[in-house]
Amino acid sequence: MQKSVFLHEFRQGSGVRLADEYILFRKPLELYSLKTGESKLFKTMEEVYSYHINEITVGDIISKMTLEIFHMRLDGGRGASSGLGQDKSFKFSHADDRGTRTDTFDFPSRVNINTCNPDKTLEVFRNLHVNDKKEHAFTVDEQGFVTTYVHGMAHSVMVAGKKGEMVYHNHPGGGAFSDADLISTALTAAKGIVASGKQGDYILEKGNHFKSNAFVKAVNNADLRGKDYDDAVDKWLKANAKKYDYKYEFRRQQEQEPVARG
């Protein structure tokens, strides 16, 4: 990737993920390690390009990358517990698809017939994919119009959420947000994210003063407590909404009343 292309895309969001372990934040210009929690601040992009990660410069890493690094990688949540007593301890985590990506793009026109507002579009998405065994995604503008339609893999989907758009995707196993869901949303210009499962929809929408850098670090280091992974994530996101300036809710699907038979 040329530096000019990288810079153009980099300026659209709050940061970008480099070499899996690292995130390069835009303001301030900071390289953050998800593994160690250590940070390195820079004054200019030229300093960033010449900085070495495992004996390779960031500039060389960027030169070998494609535009996919700016896409949101959305992964299904998978929490491991290590608890004592009623509540258990969790970390934000995710299931992983290894190997070559097989994401495919579909025509948004196929699903835009009945999309007249965001809630209706979410209903359309649920009807299509909430019971699927693979992940899929819509990017949705403020009027509920689907701008991108992607079919992903068993545990993940790659999608480019643009400024002002919500990103809808399904978790085949149900469940709350993964760390990848939240970090990707924080770094891109996307307005927010929805993770849909059979029991309902997890919805997070960034505020006007969303603290992206602090939120990413908090997600990476969070100690979640709850009766299970979904409960722990739900509690943590509710407790921290004001601190990092976002809106969050779990919108439970109403179970259909059984039909009386005569």
Helices and strands as residue ranges (DSSP letters): H 3-10, E 15-18, E 22-25, E 30-33, E 39-41, H 45-50, E 52-53, E 56-57, H 58-63, G 67-70, E 72-75, E 88-90, E 104-106, G 108-110, H 118-129, E 136-140, E 146-151, E 156-159, E 166-170, H 179-187, E 192-197, E 200-206, H 212-221, E 224-226, H 229-244, E 246-252
